[in-house]
Amino acid sequence: MVPPTLAILANYWGNYSGIDADGNGIGDSAYLAQPFDLEYDHYPMIAATSSYIPGGSTSPIADFTASTQVGTAR
């Protein structure tokens, strides 16, 4: 199962220098993404995306079962 923190992950910034005191993979301070417009990324990732996905895959992982023996065909 994918950790719930993936629901709020935003972007990885190679020059982000914040810390991750609680170890959840998300920086504890916002990253100033657009200085001219004062736009902040409030959930900057500490490492690249492949570090958060099991096996380094960016493909979705199915987590369900199905039965072709029950239900109405449509």
Distance bins in CASP14 RR format, pairs under 12 A and 6 or more apart:
PFRMAT RR
TARGET T0000
AUTHOR 0000-0000-0000
RMODE 2
METHOD distances of the structure
MODEL  1
1 54 0 0 0 0 1 0 0 0 0 0 0
1 61 0 0 0 0 1 0 0 0 0 0 0
1 62 0 0 0 0 0 1 0 0 0 0 0
1 63 1 0 1 0 0 0 0 0 0 0 0
1 64 0 0 0 0 0 1 0 0 0 0 0
2 9 0 0 0 0 0 1 0 0 0 0 0
2 52 0 0 0 0 1 0 0 0 0 0 0
2 53 1 0 0 1 0 0 0 0 0 0 0
2 54 0 0 0 0 1 0 0 0 0 0 0
2 57 0 0 0 0 0 1 0 0 0 0 0
2 59 0 0 0 0 0 1 0 0 0 0 0
2 60 0 0 0 0 1 0 0 0 0 0 0
2 61 1 0 0 1 0 0 0 0 0 0 0
2 62 0 0 0 0 0 1 0 0 0 0 0
2 63 0 0 0 0 1 0 0 0 0 0 0
3 9 0 0 0 0 1 0 0 0 0 0 0
3 23 0 0 0 0 0 1 0 0 0 0 0
3 24 0 0 0 0 1 0 0 0 0 0 0
3 25 0 0 0 0 1 0 0 0 0 0 0
3 26 0 0 0 0 0 1 0 0 0 0 0
3 52 1 0 0 1 0 0 0 0 0 0 0
3 53 0 0 0 0 0 1 0 0 0 0 0
3 54 0 0 0 0 1 0 0 0 0 0 0
3 61 0 0 0 0 0 1 0 0 0 0 0
4 24 0 0 0 0 1 0 0 0 0 0 0
4 26 0 0 0 0 0 1 0 0 0 0 0
4 52 0 0 0 0 0 1 0 0 0 0 0
5 20 0 0 0 0 0 1 0 0 0 0 0
5 22 0 0 0 0 0 1 0 0 0 0 0
5 23 0 0 0 0 1 0 0 0 0 0 0
5 24 1 0 1 0 0 0 0 0 0 0 0
5 25 1 0 0 1 0 0 0 0 0 0 0
5 26 1 0 0 1 0 0 0 0 0 0 0
5 27 0 0 0 0 0 1 0 0 0 0 0
5 43 0 0 0 0 1 0 0 0 0 0 0
5 45 0 0 0 0 1 0 0 0 0 0 0
5 46 0 0 0 0 0 1 0 0 0 0 0
5 52 0 0 0 0 1 0 0 0 0 0 0
6 24 0 0 0 0 0 1 0 0 0 0 0
6 25 0 0 0 0 0 1 0 0 0 0 0
6 26 0 0 0 0 0 1 0 0 0 0 0
6 43 0 0 0 0 0 1 0 0 0 0 0
6 45 0 0 0 0 0 1 0 0 0 0 0
6 49 0 0 0 0 1 0 0 0 0 0 0
6 51 0 0 0 0 0 1 0 0 0 0 0
6 52 1 0 0 1 0 0 0 0 0 0 0
6 53 0 0 0 0 1 0 0 0 0 0 0
6 54 0 0 0 0 0 1 0 0 0 0 0
6 58 0 0 0 0 0 1 0 0 0 0 0
6 60 0 0 0 0 0 1 0 0 0 0 0
6 61 0 0 0 0 0 1 0 0 0 0 0
7 26 0 0 0 0 0 1 0 0 0 0 0
7 43 0 0 0 0 1 0 0 0 0 0 0
7 52 0 0 0 0 0 1 0 0 0 0 0
8 24 0 0 0 0 1 0 0 0 0 0 0
8 25 0 0 0 0 0 1 0 0 0 0 0
8 26 1 0 0 1 0 0 0 0 0 0 0
8 27 0 0 0 0 0 1 0 0 0 0 0
8 41 0 0 0 0 0 1 0 0 0 0 0
8 42 0 0 0 0 1 0 0 0 0 0 0
8 43 1 0 1 0 0 0 0 0 0 0 0
8 44 0 0 0 0 0 1 0 0 0 0 0
8 45 0 0 0 0 0 1 0 0 0 0 0
8 52 0 0 0 0 0 1 0 0 0 0 0
9 24 0 0 0 0 1 0 0 0 0 0 0
9 25 0 0 0 0 1 0 0 0 0 0 0
9 26 1 0 0 1 0 0 0 0 0 0 0
9 27 0 0 0 0 0 1 0 0 0 0 0
9 41 0 0 0 0 0 1 0 0 0 0 0
9 42 0 0 0 0 0 1 0 0 0 0 0
9 43 1 0 0 1 0 0 0 0 0 0 0
9 44 0 0 0 0 1 0 0 0 0 0 0
9 45 1 0 1 0 0 0 0 0 0 0 0
9 46 0 0 0 0 0 1 0 0 0 0 0
9 47 0 0 0 0 0 1 0 0 0 0 0
9 48 0 0 0 0 0 1 0 0 0 0 0
9 49 1 0 0 1 0 0 0 0 0 0 0
9 51 0 0 0 0 0 1 0 0 0 0 0
9 52 1 0 0 1 0 0 0 0 0 0 0
9 53 0 0 0 0 0 1 0 0 0 0 0
10 16 0 0 0 0 0 1 0 0 0 0 0
10 25 0 0 0 0 0 1 0 0 0 0 0
10 26 0 0 0 0 1 0 0 0 0 0 0
10 27 0 0 0 0 0 1 0 0 0 0 0
10 30 0 0 0 0 0 1 0 0 0 0 0
10 31 0 0 0 0 1 0 0 0 0 0 0
10 33 0 0 0 0 1 0 0 0 0 0 0
10 39 0 0 0 0 0 1 0 0 0 0 0
10 40 0 0 0 0 0 1 0 0 0 0 0
10 41 1 0 1 0 0 0 0 0 0 0 0
10 42 1 0 0 1 0 0 0 0 0 0 0
10 43 1 0 1 0 0 0 0 0 0 0 0
10 44 1 0 0 1 0 0 0 0 0 0 0
10 45 1 0 0 1 0 0 0 0 0 0 0
10 46 0 0 0 0 0 1 0 0 0 0 0
10 49 0 0 0 0 0 1 0 0 0 0 0
10 52 0 0 0 0 0 1 0 0 0 0 0
11 26 0 0 0 0 0 1 0 0 0 0 0
11 27 0 0 0 0 0 1 0 0 0 0 0
11 30 0 0 0 0 0 1 0 0 0 0 0
11 31 0 0 0 0 1 0 0 0 0 0 0
11 33 1 0 0 1 0 0 0 0 0 0 0
11 34 0 0 0 0 0 1 0 0 0 0 0
11 39 0 0 0 0 0 1 0 0 0 0 0
11 40 0 0 0 0 0 1 0 0 0 0 0
11 41 1 0 1 0 0 0 0 0 0 0 0
11 42 0 0 0 0 0 1 0 0 0 0 0
11 43 0 0 0 0 1 0 0 0 0 0 0
11 44 1 0 0 1 0 0 0 0 0 0 0
11 45 1 0 0 1 0 0 0 0 0 0 0
11 46 0 0 0 0 0 1 0 0 0 0 0
11 47 0 0 0 0 0 1 0 0 0 0 0
11 48 0 0 0 0 0 1 0 0 0 0 0
11 49 0 0 0 0 1 0 0 0 0 0 0
12 25 0 0 0 0 0 1 0 0 0 0 0
12 26 0 0 0 0 0 1 0 0 0 0 0
12 27 0 0 0 0 0 1 0 0 0 0 0
12 31 0 0 0 0 1 0 0 0 0 0 0
12 33 0 0 0 0 0 1 0 0 0 0 0
12 41 0 0 0 0 1 0 0 0 0 0 0
12 43 0 0 0 0 0 1 0 0 0 0 0
12 44 1 0 0 1 0 0 0 0 0 0 0
12 45 1 0 1 0 0 0 0 0 0 0 0
12 46 1 0 0 1 0 0 0 0 0 0 0
12 47 1 0 0 1 0 0 0 0 0 0 0
12 48 1 0 1 0 0 0 0 0 0 0 0
12 49 1 0 0 1 0 0 0 0 0 0 0
12 50 0 0 0 0 1 0 0 0 0 0 0
12 51 0 0 0 0 1 0 0 0 0 0 0
12 52 0 0 0 0 1 0 0 0 0 0 0
13 26 0 0 0 0 0 1 0 0 0 0 0
13 27 0 0 0 0 1 0 0 0 0 0 0
13 29 0 0 0 0 0 1 0 0 0 0 0
13 30 0 0 0 0 0 1 0 0 0 0 0
13 31 1 0 1 0 0 0 0 0 0 0 0
13 32 0 0 0 0 1 0 0 0 0 0 0
13 33 1 0 0 1 0 0 0 0 0 0 0
13 34 0 0 0 0 0 1 0 0 0 0 0
13 40 0 0 0 0 0 1 0 0 0 0 0
13 41 1 0 0 1 0 0 0 0 0 0 0
13 43 0 0 0 0 0 1 0 0 0 0 0
13 44 1 0 1 0 0 0 0 0 0 0 0
13 45 1 0 0 1 0 0 0 0 0 0 0
13 46 0 0 0 0 1 0 0 0 0 0 0
13 47 0 0 0 0 0 1 0 0 0 0 0
13 48 0 0 0 0 0 1 0 0 0 0 0
14 31 0 0 0 0 1 0 0 0 0 0 0
14 33 0 0 0 0 0 1 0 0 0 0 0
14 41 0 0 0 0 0 1 0 0 0 0 0
14 44 0 0 0 0 1 0 0 0 0 0 0
14 45 0 0 0 0 1 0 0 0 0 0 0
14 46 0 0 0 0 1 0 0 0 0 0 0
14 47 0 0 0 0 1 0 0 0 0 0 0
14 48 0 0 0 0 1 0 0 0 0 0 0
15 31 0 0 0 0 1 0 0 0 0 0 0
15 32 0 0 0 0 0 1 0 0 0 0 0
15 33 0 0 0 0 0 1 0 0 0 0 0
15 44 0 0 0 0 0 1 0 0 0 0 0
16 25 0 0 0 0 0 1 0 0 0 0 0
16 26 0 0 0 0 0 1 0 0 0 0 0
16 27 1 0 0 1 0 0 0 0 0 0 0
16 28 0 0 0 0 0 1 0 0 0 0 0
16 29 0 0 0 0 1 0 0 0 0 0 0
16 30 0 0 0 0 1 0 0 0 0 0 0
16 31 1 0 1 0 0 0 0 0 0 0 0
16 32 0 0 0 0 1 0 0 0 0 0 0
16 33 0 0 0 0 1 0 0 0 0 0 0
16 40 0 0 0 0 0 1 0 0 0 0 0
16 41 0 0 0 0 1 0 0 0 0 0 0
16 43 0 0 0 0 0 1 0 0 0 0 0
16 44 1 0 1 0 0 0 0 0 0 0 0
16 45 0 0 0 0 1 0 0 0 0 0 0
16 46 1 0 0 1 0 0 0 0 0 0 0
16 47 0 0 0 0 0 1 0 0 0 0 0
16 48 0 0 0 0 0 1 0 0 0 0 0
17 27 0 0 0 0 0 1 0 0 0 0 0
17 28 0 0 0 0 0 1 0 0 0 0 0
17 29 0 0 0 0 1 0 0 0 0 0 0
17 31 0 0 0 0 1 0 0 0 0 0 0
17 32 0 0 0 0 0 1 0 0 0 0 0
17 44 0 0 0 0 0 1 0 0 0 0 0
17 46 0 0 0 0 0 1 0 0 0 0 0
18 25 0 0 0 0 0 1 0 0 0 0 0
18 26 0 0 0 0 0 1 0 0 0 0 0
18 27 1 0 1 0 0 0 0 0 0 0 0
18 28 1 0 0 1 0 0 0 0 0 0 0
18 29 1 0 1 0 0 0 0 0 0 0 0
18 30 0 0 0 0 1 0 0 0 0 0 0
18 31 1 0 0 1 0 0 0 0 0 0 0
18 32 0 0 0 0 0 1 0 0 0 0 0
18 41 0 0 0 0 0 1 0 0 0 0 0
18 44 1 0 0 1 0 0 0 0 0 0 0
18 45 0 0 0 0 0 1 0 0 0 0 0
18 46 0 0 0 0 1 0 0 0 0 0 0
19 25 0 0 0 0 0 1 0 0 0 0 0
19 26 0 0 0 0 0 1 0 0 0 0 0
19 27 1 0 0 1 0 0 0 0 0 0 0
19 28 1 0 1 0 0 0 0 0 0 0 0
19 29 1 0 0 1 0 0 0 0 0 0 0
19 44 0 0 0 0 0 1 0 0 0 0 0
19 46 0 0 0 0 1 0 0 0 0 0 0
20 26 1 0 0 1 0 0 0 0 0 0 0
20 27 1 0 1 0 0 0 0 0 0 0 0
20 28 1 0 0 1 0 0 0 0 0 0 0
20 29 0 0 0 0 1 0 0 0 0 0 0
20 43 0 0 0 0 0 1 0 0 0 0 0
20 44 0 0 0 0 1 0 0 0 0 0 0
20 45 0 0 0 0 1 0 0 0 0 0 0
20 46 1 0 1 0 0 0 0 0 0 0 0
20 47 0 0 0 0 1 0 0 0 0 0 0
20 51 0 0 0 0 0 1 0 0 0 0 0
21 27 0 0 0 0 1 0 0 0 0 0 0
21 28 1 0 1 0 0 0 0 0 0 0 0
21 29 0 0 0 0 0 1 0 0 0 0 0
21 46 0 0 0 0 0 1 0 0 0 0 0
22 28 1 0 0 1 0 0 0 0 0 0 0
22 46 0 0 0 0 0 1 0 0 0 0 0
23 45 0 0 0 0 0 1 0 0 0 0 0
23 46 1 0 0 1 0 0 0 0 0 0 0
23 47 0 0 0 0 0 1 0 0 0 0 0
23 52 0 0 0 0 0 1 0 0 0 0 0
24 43 0 0 0 0 1 0 0 0 0 0 0
24 45 0 0 0 0 0 1 0 0 0 0 0
24 46 0 0 0 0 1 0 0 0 0 0 0
24 47 0 0 0 0 0 1 0 0 0 0 0
24 52 0 0 0 0 0 1 0 0 0 0 0
25 43 0 0 0 0 1 0 0 0 0 0 0
25 44 0 0 0 0 1 0 0 0 0 0 0
25 45 1 0 0 1 0 0 0 0 0 0 0
25 46 1 0 1 0 0 0 0 0 0 0 0
25 47 1 0 0 1 0 0 0 0 0 0 0
25 48 0 0 0 0 0 1 0 0 0 0 0
25 49 0 0 0 0 0 1 0 0 0 0 0
25 51 0 0 0 0 1 0 0 0 0 0 0
25 52 1 0 0 1 0 0 0 0 0 0 0
26 41 0 0 0 0 0 1 0 0 0 0 0
26 42 0 0 0 0 1 0 0 0 0 0 0
26 43 1 0 1 0 0 0 0 0 0 0 0
26 44 1 0 0 1 0 0 0 0 0 0 0
26 45 1 0 0 1 0 0 0 0 0 0 0
26 46 1 0 0 1 0 0 0 0 0 0 0
26 47 0 0 0 0 0 1 0 0 0 0 0
26 52 0 0 0 0 1 0 0 0 0 0 0
27 40 0 0 0 0 0 1 0 0 0 0 0
27 41 0 0 0 0 1 0 0 0 0 0 0
27 42 0 0 0 0 1 0 0 0 0 0 0
27 43 1 0 0 1 0 0 0 0 0 0 0
27 44 1 0 1 0 0 0 0 0 0 0 0
27 45 1 0 0 1 0 0 0 0 0 0 0
27 46 1 0 1 0 0 0 0 0 0 0 0
27 47 0 0 0 0 0 1 0 0 0 0 0
28 42 0 0 0 0 0 1 0 0 0 0 0
28 43 0 0 0 0 0 1 0 0 0 0 0
28 44 0 0 0 0 1 0 0 0 0 0 0
28 46 0 0 0 0 1 0 0 0 0 0 0
29 40 0 0 0 0 1 0 0 0 0 0 0
29 41 0 0 0 0 0 1 0 0 0 0 0
29 42 0 0 0 0 1 0 0 0 0 0 0
29 43 0 0 0 0 0 1 0 0 0 0 0
29 44 0 0 0 0 1 0 0 0 0 0 0
29 46 0 0 0 0 0 1 0 0 0 0 0
30 38 0 0 0 0 0 1 0 0 0 0 0
30 39 0 0 0 0 1 0 0 0 0 0 0
30 40 1 0 1 0 0 0 0 0 0 0 0
30 41 1 0 0 1 0 0 0 0 0 0 0
30 42 1 0 1 0 0 0 0 0 0 0 0
30 43 0 0 0 0 1 0 0 0 0 0 0
30 44 1 0 0 1 0 0 0 0 0 0 0
31 39 0 0 0 0 1 0 0 0 0 0 0
31 40 1 0 0 1 0 0 0 0 0 0 0
31 41 1 0 1 0 0 0 0 0 0 0 0
31 42 0 0 0 0 1 0 0 0 0 0 0
31 43 0 0 0 0 1 0 0 0 0 0 0
31 44 1 0 1 0 0 0 0 0 0 0 0
31 45 0 0 0 0 1 0 0 0 0 0 0
31 46 0 0 0 0 0 1 0 0 0 0 0
32 38 1 0 0 1 0 0 0 0 0 0 0
32 39 1 0 0 1 0 0 0 0 0 0 0
32 40 1 0 1 0 0 0 0 0 0 0 0
32 41 0 0 0 0 1 0 0 0 0 0 0
32 42 0 0 0 0 0 1 0 0 0 0 0
32 44 0 0 0 0 1 0 0 0 0 0 0
33 39 1 0 1 0 0 0 0 0 0 0 0
33 40 1 0 0 1 0 0 0 0 0 0 0
33 41 1 0 1 0 0 0 0 0 0 0 0
33 42 0 0 0 0 1 0 0 0 0 0 0
33 43 0 0 0 0 0 1 0 0 0 0 0
33 44 0 0 0 0 1 0 0 0 0 0 0
34 40 0 0 0 0 1 0 0 0 0 0 0
34 41 0 0 0 0 1 0 0 0 0 0 0
45 51 0 0 0 0 1 0 0 0 0 0 0
45 52 1 0 0 1 0 0 0 0 0 0 0
45 53 0 0 0 0 0 1 0 0 0 0 0
46 52 0 0 0 0 1 0 0 0 0 0 0
47 53 0 0 0 0 0 1 0 0 0 0 0
47 56 0 0 0 0 0 1 0 0 0 0 0
48 56 0 0 0 0 1 0 0 0 0 0 0
48 58 0 0 0 0 0 1 0 0 0 0 0
49 55 0 0 0 0 0 1 0 0 0 0 0
49 56 0 0 0 0 1 0 0 0 0 0 0
49 57 0 0 0 0 0 1 0 0 0 0 0
49 58 1 0 0 1 0 0 0 0 0 0 0
50 56 1 0 1 0 0 0 0 0 0 0 0
50 57 1 0 0 1 0 0 0 0 0 0 0
50 58 1 0 0 1 0 0 0 0 0 0 0
50 59 0 0 0 0 0 1 0 0 0 0 0
51 57 0 0 0 0 0 1 0 0 0 0 0
51 58 0 0 0 0 0 1 0 0 0 0 0
52 58 0 0 0 0 0 1 0 0 0 0 0
53 59 0 0 0 0 1 0 0 0 0 0 0
53 60 0 0 0 0 1 0 0 0 0 0 0
53 61 0 0 0 0 1 0 0 0 0 0 0
54 60 0 0 0 0 0 1 0 0 0 0 0
54 61 1 0 0 1 0 0 0 0 0 0 0
54 63 0 0 0 0 0 1 0 0 0 0 0
55 61 0 0 0 0 1 0 0 0 0 0 0
END
